[in-house]
Amino acid sequence: MNEKYQMIQTLKTYFGYDSFRPLQEEIINNLISKKDSLVLMPTGGGKSICYQLPALLLEGTAIVISPLISLMKDQVETLRANGIPAGALNSSNDETENANLRRACISGQLKLLYISPEKLLSEADYLLRDMTLSLFAVDEAHCISQWGHDFRPSYLRLAEIIDQFQQQPTVIALTATATPQVAEDIVKQLRIPSENEIKTGFARENLSFQVVKDQNRDVFLLEYLKMNTGQSGIIYASTRKEVERIYHLLESK
């Protein structure tokens, strides 16, 4: 089967899309061609598909490093709902569930395994030795950088873990938050060639910013809500006291 056709069919079957977003296809081709990559893409830009889709096309299980159990849970639930065998190995599971996940990885039944860097370190000596790895994805990769806002020391040992595999896995690091200094740190830590940095830009066509000055804020808010009846939105305030005041204002109206 033609490789591009197979990619499009997989995209449609499991994710419901008829075509790729900008640069997704290039990133996926990099992974299938075993090129390590750093992907800088805004939230909502489709980062997850960049490693989830090739995980379906490649033999073995993809390991996805994720910093938060809640993020893993959301991703795994979505994947399973789409018919993709995925799991998360973490402390919120009971030991029976984790044991089942380990067996599924070793037998090749699981296509994606989500795991925190801390948990990965404790599993490295036996689970990783016995499983067939399709790729190694580092999500929220800014956590690897001491210059990043969510630095996690355990991320610094990922290169050490990668070296333990008999066959070096293809690595993809993904983040929506990376200054040039953070991006440089990521490629250095994970030994990703700098020419394999793919940046989609951070402009979001569906977002706009506007500053309105010299207005009575309460009047402006109430008029804005009237003009957007039936729509949903978020009102931010700087203090809890102000939130409660706005709440009572809206309740009274």
CYANA upper distance limits for C-alpha pairs under 8 A (distance plus 0.5 A):
  1 MET  CA      5 TYR  CA      7.72
  1 MET  CA      6 GLN  CA      7.11
  2 ASN  CA      6 GLN  CA      6.65
  3 GLU  CA      7 MET  CA      6.75
  4 LYS  CA      8 ILE  CA      6.77
  5 TYR  CA      9 GLN  CA      6.57
  6 GLN  CA     10 THR  CA      6.58
  7 MET  CA     11 LEU  CA      6.60
  7 MET  CA     53 LEU  CA      8.19
  7 MET  CA     57 LEU  CA      8.45
  8 ILE  CA     12 LYS  CA      6.67
  8 ILE  CA     18 ASP  CA      7.47
  8 ILE  CA     19 SER  CA      7.30
  9 GLN  CA     13 THR  CA      6.44
 10 THR  CA     14 TYR  CA      6.40
 10 THR  CA     15 PHE  CA      8.10
 10 THR  CA     53 LEU  CA      7.60
 10 THR  CA     56 LEU  CA      8.48
 11 LEU  CA     15 PHE  CA      5.77
 11 LEU  CA     16 GLY  CA      6.95
 11 LEU  CA     17 TYR  CA      6.36
 11 LEU  CA     18 ASP  CA      7.54
 11 LEU  CA     19 SER  CA      8.08
 11 LEU  CA     53 LEU  CA      7.48
 12 LYS  CA     16 GLY  CA      4.93
 12 LYS  CA     17 TYR  CA      5.31
 12 LYS  CA     18 ASP  CA      6.04
 12 LYS  CA     19 SER  CA      8.47
 14 TYR  CA     82 ASN  CA      6.09
 14 TYR  CA     83 GLY  CA      7.55
 14 TYR  CA     84 ILE  CA      8.03
 15 PHE  CA     82 ASN  CA      7.53
 20 PHE  CA     24 GLN  CA      6.44
 20 PHE  CA     25 GLU  CA      6.78
 21 ARG  CA     25 GLU  CA      8.24
 21 ARG  CA     45 GLY  CA      8.15
 21 ARG  CA     46 GLY  CA      7.79
 22 PRO  CA    200 THR  CA      7.82
 23 LEU  CA     27 ILE  CA      6.74
 23 LEU  CA    198 ILE  CA      8.49
 23 LEU  CA    200 THR  CA      7.44
 24 GLN  CA     28 ILE  CA      6.68
 24 GLN  CA     46 GLY  CA      8.03
 24 GLN  CA     47 LYS  CA      8.31
 24 GLN  CA     49 ILE  CA      8.23
 24 GLN  CA     50 CYS  CA      6.40
 25 GLU  CA     29 ASN  CA      6.56
 25 GLU  CA     50 CYS  CA      8.28
 26 GLU  CA     30 ASN  CA      6.74
 27 ILE  CA     31 LEU  CA      7.01
 27 ILE  CA     37 SER  CA      8.09
 27 ILE  CA     39 VAL  CA      8.33
 27 ILE  CA     50 CYS  CA      6.73
 27 ILE  CA    198 ILE  CA      8.14
 28 ILE  CA     32 ILE  CA      6.76
 28 ILE  CA     50 CYS  CA      5.97
 28 ILE  CA     51 TYR  CA      7.43
 28 ILE  CA     53 LEU  CA      8.04
 28 ILE  CA     54 PRO  CA      6.70
 29 ASN  CA     33 SER  CA      6.46
 30 ASN  CA     34 LYS  CA      6.65
 30 ASN  CA     35 LYS  CA      5.47
 30 ASN  CA     36 ASP  CA      7.70
 30 ASN  CA     37 SER  CA      7.80
 31 LEU  CA     35 LYS  CA      5.98
 31 LEU  CA     36 ASP  CA      7.28
 31 LEU  CA     37 SER  CA      8.20
 31 LEU  CA     51 TYR  CA      8.27
 31 LEU  CA     54 PRO  CA      7.47
 31 LEU  CA    135 LEU  CA      8.32
 31 LEU  CA    170 THR  CA      7.07
 31 LEU  CA    171 VAL  CA      8.32
 31 LEU  CA    172 ILE  CA      7.99
 32 ILE  CA     54 PRO  CA      7.01
 32 ILE  CA     58 LEU  CA      8.00
 34 LYS  CA    169 PRO  CA      8.46
 34 LYS  CA    170 THR  CA      5.77
 35 LYS  CA    170 THR  CA      6.83
 35 LYS  CA    171 VAL  CA      8.11
 35 LYS  CA    196 ASN  CA      8.21
 36 ASP  CA    170 THR  CA      5.93
 36 ASP  CA    171 VAL  CA      5.25
 36 ASP  CA    172 ILE  CA      6.13
 36 ASP  CA    192 ILE  CA      6.17
 36 ASP  CA    193 PRO  CA      7.73
 36 ASP  CA    196 ASN  CA      7.40
 37 SER  CA    171 VAL  CA      7.03
 37 SER  CA    172 ILE  CA      5.36
 37 SER  CA    173 ALA  CA      6.87
 37 SER  CA    192 ILE  CA      6.68
 37 SER  CA    193 PRO  CA      7.96
 37 SER  CA    196 ASN  CA      5.49
 37 SER  CA    197 GLU  CA      6.35
 37 SER  CA    198 ILE  CA      7.74
 38 LEU  CA    172 ILE  CA      6.34
 38 LEU  CA    173 ALA  CA      5.27
 38 LEU  CA    174 LEU  CA      6.47
 38 LEU  CA    186 ILE  CA      8.41
 38 LEU  CA    187 VAL  CA      7.51
 38 LEU  CA    192 ILE  CA      7.60
 38 LEU  CA    196 ASN  CA      6.87
 38 LEU  CA    197 GLU  CA      5.18
 38 LEU  CA    198 ILE  CA      6.59
 39 VAL  CA     47 LYS  CA      8.33
 39 VAL  CA    172 ILE  CA      7.84
 39 VAL  CA    173 ALA  CA      6.60
 39 VAL  CA    174 LEU  CA      5.23
 39 VAL  CA    175 THR  CA      7.01
 39 VAL  CA    197 GLU  CA      6.57
 39 VAL  CA    198 ILE  CA      5.43
 39 VAL  CA    199 LYS  CA      6.51
 40 LEU  CA    174 LEU  CA      6.58
 40 LEU  CA    175 THR  CA      5.84
 40 LEU  CA    176 ALA  CA      6.08
 40 LEU  CA    177 THR  CA      7.93
 40 LEU  CA    178 ALA  CA      7.75
 40 LEU  CA    197 GLU  CA      8.15
 40 LEU  CA    198 ILE  CA      6.68
 40 LEU  CA    199 LYS  CA      5.19
 40 LEU  CA    200 THR  CA      6.98
 40 LEU  CA    201 GLY  CA      8.04
 41 MET  CA     45 GLY  CA      6.47
 41 MET  CA     46 GLY  CA      8.29
 41 MET  CA     47 LYS  CA      7.07
 41 MET  CA    174 LEU  CA      7.97
 41 MET  CA    175 THR  CA      6.87
 41 MET  CA    176 ALA  CA      5.49
 41 MET  CA    199 LYS  CA      6.67
 41 MET  CA    200 THR  CA      5.99
 41 MET  CA    201 GLY  CA      7.10
 41 MET  CA    202 PHE  CA      7.26
 42 PRO  CA    175 THR  CA      8.17
 42 PRO  CA    176 ALA  CA      5.07
 42 PRO  CA    177 THR  CA      8.17
 42 PRO  CA    200 THR  CA      8.29
 42 PRO  CA    201 GLY  CA      7.84
 42 PRO  CA    202 PHE  CA      5.91
 42 PRO  CA    203 ALA  CA      8.49
 42 PRO  CA    204 ARG  CA      8.47
 43 THR  CA     47 LYS  CA      8.32
 43 THR  CA    176 ALA  CA      6.31
 46 GLY  CA     50 CYS  CA      7.63
 47 LYS  CA     51 TYR  CA      8.08
 47 LYS  CA    174 LEU  CA      7.46
 48 SER  CA     52 GLN  CA      6.47
 49 ILE  CA     53 LEU  CA      5.91
 50 CYS  CA     54 PRO  CA      7.60
 51 TYR  CA     55 ALA  CA      6.58
 51 TYR  CA    137 ALA  CA      7.32
 51 TYR  CA    172 ILE  CA      8.09
 52 GLN  CA     56 LEU  CA      7.14
 52 GLN  CA    112 LEU  CA      7.98
 53 LEU  CA     57 LEU  CA      7.19
 54 PRO  CA     58 LEU  CA      6.51
 55 ALA  CA     59 GLU  CA      8.18
 55 ALA  CA     60 GLY  CA      8.37
 55 ALA  CA     61 THR  CA      7.44
 55 ALA  CA     62 ALA  CA      6.23
 55 ALA  CA    111 LYS  CA      6.71
 55 ALA  CA    112 LEU  CA      7.38
 55 ALA  CA    134 SER  CA      6.96
 55 ALA  CA    135 LEU  CA      7.58
 56 LEU  CA    111 LYS  CA      6.89
 58 LEU  CA    134 SER  CA      6.36
 59 GLU  CA    132 THR  CA      8.18
 59 GLU  CA    133 LEU  CA      8.23
 59 GLU  CA    134 SER  CA      6.28
 60 GLY  CA    108 GLY  CA      6.11
 60 GLY  CA    110 LEU  CA      8.29
 60 GLY  CA    111 LYS  CA      7.07
 60 GLY  CA    131 MET  CA      8.16
 60 GLY  CA    132 THR  CA      5.34
 60 GLY  CA    133 LEU  CA      5.60
 60 GLY  CA    134 SER  CA      5.33
 61 THR  CA    105 CYS  CA      6.95
 61 THR  CA    108 GLY  CA      6.97
 61 THR  CA    109 GLN  CA      8.48
 61 THR  CA    110 LEU  CA      6.39
 61 THR  CA    111 LYS  CA      4.99
 61 THR  CA    112 LEU  CA      5.93
 61 THR  CA    113 LEU  CA      7.36
 61 THR  CA    131 MET  CA      8.13
 61 THR  CA    132 THR  CA      6.73
 61 THR  CA    133 LEU  CA      5.46
 61 THR  CA    134 SER  CA      5.71
 61 THR  CA    135 LEU  CA      7.79
 62 ALA  CA    111 LYS  CA      6.50
 62 ALA  CA    112 LEU  CA      5.19
 62 ALA  CA    113 LEU  CA      6.60
 62 ALA  CA    133 LEU  CA      6.32
 62 ALA  CA    134 SER  CA      5.55
 62 ALA  CA    135 LEU  CA      5.36
 62 ALA  CA    136 PHE  CA      6.41
 62 ALA  CA    137 ALA  CA      7.81
 63 ILE  CA    112 LEU  CA      6.52
 63 ILE  CA    113 LEU  CA      5.46
 63 ILE  CA    114 TYR  CA      6.54
 63 ILE  CA    115 ILE  CA      7.76
 63 ILE  CA    133 LEU  CA      7.76
 63 ILE  CA    134 SER  CA      8.44
 63 ILE  CA    135 LEU  CA      6.99
 63 ILE  CA    136 PHE  CA      5.56
 63 ILE  CA    137 ALA  CA      6.64
 64 VAL  CA    112 LEU  CA      7.50
 64 VAL  CA    113 LEU  CA      6.49
 64 VAL  CA    114 TYR  CA      5.20
 64 VAL  CA    115 ILE  CA      6.72
 64 VAL  CA    136 PHE  CA      6.67
 64 VAL  CA    137 ALA  CA      5.17
 64 VAL  CA    138 VAL  CA      6.40
 64 VAL  CA    139 ASP  CA      7.30
 65 ILE  CA    114 TYR  CA      6.54
 65 ILE  CA    115 ILE  CA      5.77
 65 ILE  CA    116 SER  CA      5.89
 65 ILE  CA    117 PRO  CA      6.58
 65 ILE  CA    136 PHE  CA      8.34
 65 ILE  CA    137 ALA  CA      6.62
 65 ILE  CA    138 VAL  CA      5.27
 65 ILE  CA    139 ASP  CA      6.23
 66 SER  CA     71 LEU  CA      7.67
 66 SER  CA     72 MET  CA      7.07
 66 SER  CA    114 TYR  CA      7.05
 66 SER  CA    115 ILE  CA      6.47
 66 SER  CA    116 SER  CA      5.63
 66 SER  CA    117 PRO  CA      7.76
 66 SER  CA    138 VAL  CA      7.34
 66 SER  CA    139 ASP  CA      5.94
 66 SER  CA    140 GLU  CA      7.30
 67 PRO  CA     71 LEU  CA      8.21
 67 PRO  CA    116 SER  CA      5.84
 67 PRO  CA    117 PRO  CA      7.61
 67 PRO  CA    139 ASP  CA      8.34
 67 PRO  CA    140 GLU  CA      7.75
 68 LEU  CA     72 MET  CA      7.00
 68 LEU  CA    116 SER  CA      7.60
 69 ILE  CA     73 LYS  CA      6.59
 69 ILE  CA     90 ASN  CA      7.73
 69 ILE  CA     92 SER  CA      8.33
 69 ILE  CA    116 SER  CA      8.33
 70 SER  CA     74 ASP  CA      6.79
 71 LEU  CA     75 GLN  CA      6.77
 72 MET  CA     76 VAL  CA      6.52
 72 MET  CA     88 ALA  CA      6.77
 72 MET  CA    114 TYR  CA      6.59
 72 MET  CA    115 ILE  CA      8.11
 73 LYS  CA     77 GLU  CA      6.55
 73 LYS  CA     88 ALA  CA      7.61
 74 ASP  CA     78 THR  CA      6.76
 75 GLN  CA     79 LEU  CA      6.68
 76 VAL  CA     80 ARG  CA      6.56
 76 VAL  CA     86 ALA  CA      6.26
 76 VAL  CA     87 GLY  CA      6.33
 76 VAL  CA     88 ALA  CA      7.41
 76 VAL  CA    114 TYR  CA      8.32
 77 GLU  CA     81 ALA  CA      6.60
 78 THR  CA     82 ASN  CA      6.89
 79 LEU  CA     83 GLY  CA      6.99
 79 LEU  CA     84 ILE  CA      5.67
 79 LEU  CA     85 PRO  CA      7.67
 79 LEU  CA     86 ALA  CA      7.02
 80 ARG  CA     84 ILE  CA      5.48
 80 ARG  CA     85 PRO  CA      6.42
 80 ARG  CA     86 ALA  CA      6.83
 84 ILE  CA    111 LYS  CA      7.72
 85 PRO  CA    109 GLN  CA      7.76
 85 PRO  CA    110 LEU  CA      5.68
 85 PRO  CA    111 LYS  CA      6.14
 85 PRO  CA    112 LEU  CA      7.41
 86 ALA  CA    110 LEU  CA      6.13
 86 ALA  CA    111 LYS  CA      6.35
 86 ALA  CA    112 LEU  CA      5.24
 86 ALA  CA    113 LEU  CA      6.37
 86 ALA  CA    114 TYR  CA      8.30
 87 GLY  CA    101 LEU  CA      7.28
 87 GLY  CA    110 LEU  CA      7.87
 87 GLY  CA    112 LEU  CA      7.06
 87 GLY  CA    113 LEU  CA      5.66
 87 GLY  CA    114 TYR  CA      6.67
 88 ALA  CA    101 LEU  CA      8.40
 88 ALA  CA    113 LEU  CA      6.12
 88 ALA  CA    114 TYR  CA      4.93
 88 ALA  CA    115 ILE  CA      6.29
 89 LEU  CA     93 ASN  CA      7.74
 89 LEU  CA     98 ASN  CA      6.39
 89 LEU  CA    101 LEU  CA      7.54
 89 LEU  CA    113 LEU  CA      7.58
 89 LEU  CA    114 TYR  CA      6.78
 89 LEU  CA    115 ILE  CA      5.82
 89 LEU  CA    119 LYS  CA      8.18
 90 ASN  CA     98 ASN  CA      8.01
 90 ASN  CA    115 ILE  CA      6.89
 90 ASN  CA    116 SER  CA      7.74
 90 ASN  CA    119 LYS  CA      7.19
 93 ASN  CA     97 GLU  CA      6.49
 93 ASN  CA     98 ASN  CA      6.82
 94 ASP  CA     98 ASN  CA      7.00
 95 GLU  CA     99 ALA  CA      6.48
 96 THR  CA    100 ASN  CA      6.73
 97 GLU  CA    101 LEU  CA      6.78
 98 ASN  CA    102 ARG  CA      6.73
 99 ALA  CA    103 ARG  CA      6.84
100 ASN  CA    104 ALA  CA      6.66
101 LEU  CA    105 CYS  CA      6.73
101 LEU  CA    110 LEU  CA      8.37
102 ARG  CA    106 ILE  CA      6.78
102 ARG  CA    127 LEU  CA      7.24
103 ARG  CA    107 SER  CA      6.56
104 ALA  CA    108 GLY  CA      6.53
104 ALA  CA    109 GLN  CA      5.45
104 ALA  CA    110 LEU  CA      6.03
105 CYS  CA    109 GLN  CA      6.58
105 CYS  CA    110 LEU  CA      5.84
105 CYS  CA    111 LYS  CA      8.43
105 CYS  CA    113 LEU  CA      8.22
105 CYS  CA    131 MET  CA      6.52
105 CYS  CA    132 THR  CA      8.30
106 ILE  CA    127 LEU  CA      7.87
106 ILE  CA    130 ASP  CA      6.44
106 ILE  CA    131 MET  CA      4.94
106 ILE  CA    132 THR  CA      7.53
107 SER  CA    131 MET  CA      7.91
108 GLY  CA    131 MET  CA      7.82
108 GLY  CA    132 THR  CA      7.49
115 ILE  CA    119 LYS  CA      6.87
115 ILE  CA    120 LEU  CA      6.79
116 SER  CA    120 LEU  CA      6.59
117 PRO  CA    121 LEU  CA      6.83
117 PRO  CA    154 SER  CA      6.34
117 PRO  CA    155 TYR  CA      6.43
117 PRO  CA    158 LEU  CA      7.77
118 GLU  CA    122 SER  CA      7.39
118 GLU  CA    154 SER  CA      6.41
119 LYS  CA    123 GLU  CA      6.88
120 LEU  CA    124 ALA  CA      6.38
121 LEU  CA    161 ILE  CA      7.86
123 GLU  CA    127 LEU  CA      6.15
123 GLU  CA    128 LEU  CA      7.44
124 ALA  CA    128 LEU  CA      5.72
124 ALA  CA    129 ARG  CA      7.63
124 ALA  CA    161 ILE  CA      7.38
124 ALA  CA    164 GLN  CA      8.50
125 ASP  CA    129 ARG  CA      6.93
126 TYR  CA    130 ASP  CA      6.88
127 LEU  CA    131 MET  CA      6.90
128 LEU  CA    165 PHE  CA      7.62
129 ARG  CA    164 GLN  CA      8.24
129 ARG  CA    165 PHE  CA      7.11
129 ARG  CA    166 GLN  CA      8.34
133 LEU  CA    169 PRO  CA      7.27
134 SER  CA    169 PRO  CA      7.31
134 SER  CA    170 THR  CA      8.10
135 LEU  CA    169 PRO  CA      5.81
135 LEU  CA    170 THR  CA      5.52
135 LEU  CA    171 VAL  CA      6.66
135 LEU  CA    172 ILE  CA      8.33
136 PHE  CA    169 PRO  CA      6.67
136 PHE  CA    170 THR  CA      6.53
136 PHE  CA    171 VAL  CA      5.30
136 PHE  CA    172 ILE  CA      6.86
137 ALA  CA    171 VAL  CA      6.33
137 ALA  CA    172 ILE  CA      5.32
137 ALA  CA    173 ALA  CA      6.34
137 ALA  CA    174 LEU  CA      8.13
138 VAL  CA    171 VAL  CA      8.12
138 VAL  CA    172 ILE  CA      6.69
138 VAL  CA    173 ALA  CA      5.09
138 VAL  CA    174 LEU  CA      6.68
139 ASP  CA    173 ALA  CA      6.59
139 ASP  CA    174 LEU  CA      5.57
139 ASP  CA    175 THR  CA      6.89
140 GLU  CA    173 ALA  CA      8.27
140 GLU  CA    174 LEU  CA      6.45
140 GLU  CA    175 THR  CA      5.28
140 GLU  CA    176 ALA  CA      7.90
140 GLU  CA    177 THR  CA      8.47
141 ALA  CA    145 SER  CA      8.34
141 ALA  CA    173 ALA  CA      6.10
141 ALA  CA    174 LEU  CA      5.95
141 ALA  CA    175 THR  CA      5.80
141 ALA  CA    186 ILE  CA      7.52
142 HIS  CA    148 GLY  CA      5.86
142 HIS  CA    149 HIS  CA      8.05
142 HIS  CA    150 ASP  CA      7.46
142 HIS  CA    151 PHE  CA      7.54
142 HIS  CA    175 THR  CA      6.68
142 HIS  CA    177 THR  CA      6.99
142 HIS  CA    178 ALA  CA      6.62
142 HIS  CA    182 VAL  CA      6.97
142 HIS  CA    183 ALA  CA      8.07
142 HIS  CA    186 ILE  CA      7.55
143 CYS  CA    148 GLY  CA      6.57
143 CYS  CA    149 HIS  CA      7.87
143 CYS  CA    150 ASP  CA      5.58
143 CYS  CA    151 PHE  CA      4.73
143 CYS  CA    152 ARG  CA      5.85
143 CYS  CA    155 TYR  CA      7.17
144 ILE  CA    148 GLY  CA      7.96
144 ILE  CA    151 PHE  CA      6.49
144 ILE  CA    152 ARG  CA      6.83
144 ILE  CA    153 PRO  CA      7.80
144 ILE  CA    155 TYR  CA      5.37
144 ILE  CA    156 LEU  CA      6.34
144 ILE  CA    185 ASP  CA      8.25
144 ILE  CA    186 ILE  CA      6.80
144 ILE  CA    189 GLN  CA      8.12
145 SER  CA    151 PHE  CA      6.37
145 SER  CA    152 ARG  CA      8.46
145 SER  CA    156 LEU  CA      8.43
145 SER  CA    182 VAL  CA      6.27
145 SER  CA    185 ASP  CA      6.20
145 SER  CA    186 ILE  CA      6.68
146 GLN  CA    151 PHE  CA      6.03
146 GLN  CA    182 VAL  CA      8.37
147 TRP  CA    151 PHE  CA      7.81
147 TRP  CA    181 GLN  CA      7.64
147 TRP  CA    182 VAL  CA      6.27
148 GLY  CA    178 ALA  CA      7.75
148 GLY  CA    182 VAL  CA      6.50
152 ARG  CA    156 LEU  CA      8.20
153 PRO  CA    157 ARG  CA      8.36
154 SER  CA    158 LEU  CA      8.00
156 LEU  CA    189 GLN  CA      7.57
157 ARG  CA    161 ILE  CA      6.96
158 LEU  CA    162 ILE  CA      6.67
158 LEU  CA    190 LEU  CA      7.91
159 ALA  CA    163 ASP  CA      6.81
159 ALA  CA    189 GLN  CA      7.22
159 ALA  CA    190 LEU  CA      6.02
159 ALA  CA    191 ARG  CA      8.35
160 GLU  CA    164 GLN  CA      7.38
161 ILE  CA    165 PHE  CA      8.03
162 ILE  CA    168 GLN  CA      7.30
162 ILE  CA    169 PRO  CA      7.64
163 ASP  CA    168 GLN  CA      7.23
165 PHE  CA    169 PRO  CA      7.88
171 VAL  CA    190 LEU  CA      8.41
171 VAL  CA    192 ILE  CA      8.31
173 ALA  CA    186 ILE  CA      8.33
178 ALA  CA    182 VAL  CA      5.77
178 ALA  CA    183 ALA  CA      6.11
179 THR  CA    183 ALA  CA      6.66
180 PRO  CA    184 GLU  CA      6.60
181 GLN  CA    185 ASP  CA      6.77
182 VAL  CA    186 ILE  CA      6.73
183 ALA  CA    187 VAL  CA      6.93
184 GLU  CA    188 LYS  CA      6.68
184 GLU  CA    194 SER  CA      8.41
185 ASP  CA    189 GLN  CA      6.55
186 ILE  CA    190 LEU  CA      6.64
186 ILE  CA    192 ILE  CA      8.45
187 VAL  CA    191 ARG  CA      5.87
187 VAL  CA    192 ILE  CA      5.12
187 VAL  CA    193 PRO  CA      7.25
187 VAL  CA    194 SER  CA      6.99
188 LYS  CA    192 ILE  CA      7.18
192 ILE  CA    196 ASN  CA      7.53
193 PRO  CA    197 GLU  CA      8.11
204 ARG  CA    208 SER  CA      8.46
215 GLN  CA    219 VAL  CA      8.35
215 GLN  CA    220 PHE  CA      7.15
216 ASN  CA    220 PHE  CA      6.57
217 ARG  CA    221 LEU  CA      6.48
218 ASP  CA    222 LEU  CA      6.69
219 VAL  CA    223 GLU  CA      6.63
220 PHE  CA    224 TYR  CA      6.48
221 LEU  CA    225 LEU  CA      6.68
222 LEU  CA    226 LYS  CA      6.82
222 LEU  CA    250 LEU  CA      8.45
223 GLU  CA    227 MET  CA      6.83
224 TYR  CA    228 ASN  CA      6.83
225 LEU  CA    229 THR  CA      6.50
236 TYR  CA    243 VAL  CA      8.25
237 ALA  CA    242 GLU  CA      6.70
237 ALA  CA    243 VAL  CA      6.28
238 SER  CA    242 GLU  CA      7.42
238 SER  CA    243 VAL  CA      8.29
239 THR  CA    243 VAL  CA      6.85
240 ARG  CA    244 GLU  CA      6.72
241 LYS  CA    245 ARG  CA      6.77
242 GLU  CA    246 ILE  CA      6.67
243 VAL  CA    247 TYR  CA      6.57
244 GLU  CA    248 HIS  CA      6.76
245 ARG  CA    249 LEU  CA      6.72
246 ILE  CA    250 LEU  CA      6.64
247 TYR  CA    251 GLU  CA      6.56
248 HIS  CA    252 SER  CA      6.56
249 LEU  CA    253 LYS  CA      7.05
